[in-house]
Amino acid sequence: MDIYVKKINPQASNKQIINIGRWAVVAGCIFAVIVVLAIDNIKGLNLFDVFQSVLGFIAPPLSVVFLLTVFWKRTTRKAVNFTLSIGSILSLGVGVTYLWILPPDKYPFWPHYLMLSFFIFAGLLVIAMLISLLDRSPSIYTINEEHQSNTEKPDKTVWVSWAALAVVMIALYIFFNGH
């Protein structure tokens, strides 16, 4: 609906929308089968490690953008756009190379996938910071004053819920770590 009706065919009938929806489901199923076959071809990693490594190759560009835009006011749109586009392609390309083209069980030069994910994160962070610093006409993200003044402060229930969550997480950690 968001893509087909809003962008491609705003005058679509219900029958056309239903047909496109069916084709989208078929395409999603085919994509899921391809992903399962690709995961099945990965040797040397168990299923948990496969999912963790895939997330490890998706997360670096998103993490860089999130952390920079929250903690560094000088972050520019060019840095964000570069990191989300080129950085994502780079990170996923390294992931595909790591998992399928040059798998770590045959090519021992690879670091552990978590270290590889950190290296990608650190590299993208440095590049994004350089882009922001070297940008001659920066377009910096700013928080709208009006929006900021309408933000509600968390009440006591929120703080109690966060404290309870922290206690539960620490208890689970201690219990399952054998301490």
VMD Tcl script that draws the C-alpha trace (Angstrom):
set ca {
  {0.00 0.00 0.00}
  {2.71 2.48 0.97}
  {4.70 1.94 -2.20}
  {2.22 0.81 -4.83}
  {-0.75 3.04 -4.02}
  {1.16 6.11 -2.85}
  {4.01 6.12 -5.38}
  {3.21 3.93 -8.38}
  {-0.57 3.83 -8.98}
  {-2.60 6.22 -6.81}
  {-5.81 5.35 -8.72}
  {-5.47 1.59 -8.13}
  {-8.64 -0.38 -7.62}
  {-9.09 -2.81 -4.74}
  {-8.62 -5.73 -7.15}
  {-5.28 -4.29 -8.36}
  {-4.13 -3.69 -4.79}
  {-5.01 -7.27 -3.81}
  {-3.15 -8.66 -6.85}
  {-0.04 -6.60 -6.07}
  {-0.28 -7.74 -2.45}
  {-0.39 -11.39 -3.56}
  {2.63 -10.89 -5.81}
  {4.49 -9.19 -2.95}
  {3.80 -12.23 -0.73}
  {5.03 -14.59 -3.47}
  {8.19 -12.48 -3.92}
  {8.75 -12.47 -0.15}
  {8.41 -16.26 -0.02}
  {10.85 -16.72 -2.89}
  {13.29 -14.36 -1.17}
  {12.92 -16.33 2.09}
  {13.68 -19.61 0.29}
  {16.77 -18.06 -1.31}
  {17.95 -16.80 2.09}
  {17.44 -20.25 3.64}
  {19.41 -21.88 0.81}
  {22.18 -19.30 1.21}
  {22.34 -19.87 4.96}
  {22.43 -23.64 4.38}
  {25.52 -23.16 2.19}
  {27.48 -21.51 4.99}
  {29.88 -24.02 6.44}
  {31.80 -23.70 9.66}
  {29.21 -21.65 11.57}
  {26.21 -22.82 13.53}
  {22.83 -21.13 13.08}
  {23.32 -18.78 16.05}
  {26.67 -17.61 14.71}
  {25.18 -17.11 11.24}
  {22.43 -14.85 12.55}
  {24.84 -12.99 14.80}
  {27.28 -12.44 11.95}
  {24.53 -11.23 9.62}
  {23.38 -8.76 12.28}
  {27.02 -7.83 12.81}
  {27.25 -6.75 9.18}
  {23.93 -4.86 9.19}
  {24.48 -2.98 12.46}
  {27.70 -0.92 11.91}
  {26.33 1.72 9.52}
  {23.14 2.13 11.55}
  {25.08 2.33 14.81}
  {27.46 4.96 13.44}
  {24.60 7.16 12.28}
  {22.69 6.75 15.53}
  {25.64 7.47 17.78}
  {26.94 10.42 15.76}
  {23.59 12.14 15.39}
  {22.81 11.71 19.08}
  {26.20 12.53 20.60}
  {27.94 14.82 18.08}
  {26.14 17.97 17.01}
  {28.54 18.53 14.07}
  {27.30 15.47 12.14}
  {26.27 16.51 8.63}
  {23.70 15.15 6.22}
  {26.46 14.17 3.78}
  {28.07 11.99 6.46}
  {24.75 10.37 7.33}
  {23.86 9.74 3.68}
  {27.32 8.34 2.92}
  {27.26 6.03 5.94}
  {23.78 4.72 5.27}
  {24.31 4.18 1.54}
  {27.97 3.47 0.78}
  {28.70 2.25 4.32}
  {25.85 -0.26 4.15}
  {27.01 -1.54 0.77}
  {30.56 -1.87 2.09}
  {29.49 -3.60 5.29}
  {27.16 -6.03 3.54}
  {29.80 -6.68 0.88}
  {32.31 -7.63 3.57}
  {29.61 -9.84 5.11}
  {28.90 -11.65 1.86}
  {32.63 -12.11 1.29}
  {33.08 -13.39 4.86}
  {30.15 -15.79 4.81}
  {30.10 -17.13 1.23}
  {33.02 -16.11 -0.98}
  {36.01 -16.50 1.38}
  {34.57 -18.35 4.39}
  {36.65 -18.26 7.59}
  {36.88 -22.06 7.86}
  {38.87 -22.15 4.58}
  {40.61 -18.79 4.86}
  {42.02 -18.30 8.37}
  {43.11 -14.68 7.84}
  {39.67 -13.44 8.96}
  {39.23 -12.14 12.47}
  {36.19 -13.29 14.44}
  {33.00 -11.84 12.95}
  {32.39 -9.70 16.04}
  {35.83 -8.12 15.69}
  {35.23 -7.67 11.97}
  {31.96 -5.92 12.77}
  {33.78 -3.63 15.20}
  {36.45 -2.81 12.61}
  {33.75 -1.90 10.08}
  {32.04 0.26 12.73}
  {35.30 2.03 13.63}
  {36.18 2.63 9.98}
  {32.75 4.04 9.14}
  {32.84 6.20 12.26}
  {36.16 7.75 11.26}
  {35.01 8.28 7.66}
  {31.72 9.88 8.78}
  {33.55 12.19 11.17}
  {36.00 13.21 8.43}
  {33.17 13.88 6.00}
  {31.47 16.07 8.61}
  {34.65 17.95 9.43}
  {35.70 18.47 5.80}
  {32.26 19.52 4.57}
  {32.55 23.15 3.38}
  {28.81 23.80 3.45}
  {27.53 21.64 6.29}
  {23.86 20.88 6.67}
  {23.73 19.95 10.33}
  {20.82 18.16 11.96}
  {19.14 20.32 14.57}
  {16.38 19.62 17.03}
  {13.36 21.80 16.55}
  {12.90 24.00 19.65}
  {9.14 23.63 19.44}
  {9.36 19.84 19.35}
  {11.83 19.77 22.20}
  {9.59 21.88 24.45}
  {6.66 19.51 23.85}
  {8.63 16.47 25.00}
  {7.23 15.07 28.21}
  {9.50 14.19 31.11}
  {9.26 10.53 32.19}
  {7.12 9.99 35.24}
  {7.83 7.75 38.23}
  {6.32 4.64 36.57}
  {8.86 4.81 33.74}
  {11.80 5.06 36.15}
  {10.47 2.18 38.28}
  {10.01 0.06 35.13}
  {13.59 0.77 34.02}
  {14.93 -0.10 37.47}
  {12.91 -3.35 37.52}
  {14.21 -4.26 34.07}
  {17.80 -3.64 35.19}
  {17.33 -5.82 38.29}
  {15.83 -8.64 36.21}
  {18.65 -8.45 33.65}
  {21.33 -8.54 36.35}
  {19.59 -11.46 38.08}
  {19.38 -13.40 34.81}
  {23.02 -12.70 34.10}
  {24.10 -13.91 37.55}
  {21.83 -16.96 37.41}
  {22.90 -18.14 33.97}
  {26.57 -17.33 34.48}
  {26.81 -19.69 37.44}
  {27.84 -17.10 40.03}
}
mol new
graphics top color blue
foreach p $ca { graphics top sphere $p radius 0.5 }
foreach p [lrange $ca 0 end-1] q [lrange $ca 1 end] { graphics top cylinder $p $q radius 0.2 }
display resetview
